[in-house]
Amino acid sequence: MDSPSPRDLKPKKKAPSPRRDGREAAVQFLYGNEAQGSVEVTPDRLSAFWELRDAKPIVREFAEELIHGVTGHLDEIDATIRTHLENYTLQRLTAVDRSILRLGAYEVIFSNHIPPQAAINEAIEVAKRFGTEDSPGFVNGILDRILKR
C-alpha cells in the first residue's frame, strides 16, 4: 500500500489563539449588533450570540471585555476614526471594516493588555479573515495614523 506523498497531505489549520478567537468573536458580535440596528449590549444579545458561536470560557470572557470596551467608548472611538479617514465617512465603510477599526482603535487607545503595534497587527489579521482584499491595508493605515496621533 502506497503512503500519500507530502504534496497530498494538507497541513492542518492551526486553531487561533484564545485572544485572536476572542477578537474575532468581538468583531462578529459588533457587526451583528450593528446589522440589527443597535449598539446596545445586553445579556440577552450576548446569550443569543454565544448560542450561535461556540467558544471556550476564556474566549468568551475576553470577547465580552472587548465588546464592553468598544461600546463603552464608542463615541470617542468613532470620533477618532473619523478624524483619520480621508475621502471617506464612517458610514461609507463596510460594516466589517468599521467593526474591525472600532475594535483596533479601542485596543490602541484604551487597552493596556497589549502593546499598540501588536493590537494593530491583530486587527490586520482579523481583517484578512473577515474583510475584503483591501481591508488589511486599509485597517493598517487608519490604525497606524491613530497610533501616531
Residue pairs with C-beta under 8 A, 6 or more apart in sequence:
15 21
16 24
18 56
18 58
18 59
18 62
19 62
19 114
19 122
20 122
20 125
20 126
21 55
21 56
21 59
21 63
22 55
22 58
22 59
22 60
22 61
22 62
22 63
22 65
22 66
23 62
23 63
23 66
23 103
23 122
23 123
23 126
24 126
24 129
24 130
25 53
25 55
25 59
25 60
25 63
26 63
26 66
26 67
26 70
26 103
27 96
27 99
27 100
27 103
27 126
27 130
28 49
28 53
28 130
29 45
29 46
29 49
29 63
29 67
30 67
30 70
30 71
30 99
30 102
30 103
31 95
31 96
31 99
32 49
33 39
33 40
33 41
33 45
34 95
34 98
34 99
35 95
38 45
39 71
39 74
40 71
41 67
41 68
41 71
46 64
46 67
50 60
55 63
66 103
66 106
66 107
69 106
69 110
69 111
70 77
70 102
70 103
70 106
73 106
73 109
73 110
74 102
76 109
77 102
77 105
77 106
77 109
78 90
78 102
80 105
80 109
80 146
80 149
81 90
81 101
81 102
81 105
81 142
81 146
82 89
82 90
84 142
84 145
84 146
84 149
85 93
85 142
90 98
93 101
94 131
94 132
94 135
96 130
96 131
96 132
96 135
97 127
97 131
97 132
97 135
97 138
97 139
100 123
100 126
100 127
100 130
100 131
100 135
100 139
101 123
101 139
101 142
101 143
103 123
103 126
104 119
104 120
104 122
104 123
104 139
104 143
105 143
105 146
107 114
107 116
107 119
107 122
107 123
108 116
108 119
108 120
108 143
108 146
108 147
109 146
111 119
114 122
116 147
117 147
119 143
120 139
120 140
120 143
120 144
120 147
123 139
123 140
123 143
124 136
124 139
124 140
127 135
127 136
127 138
127 139
128 135
128 136
131 138
131 139
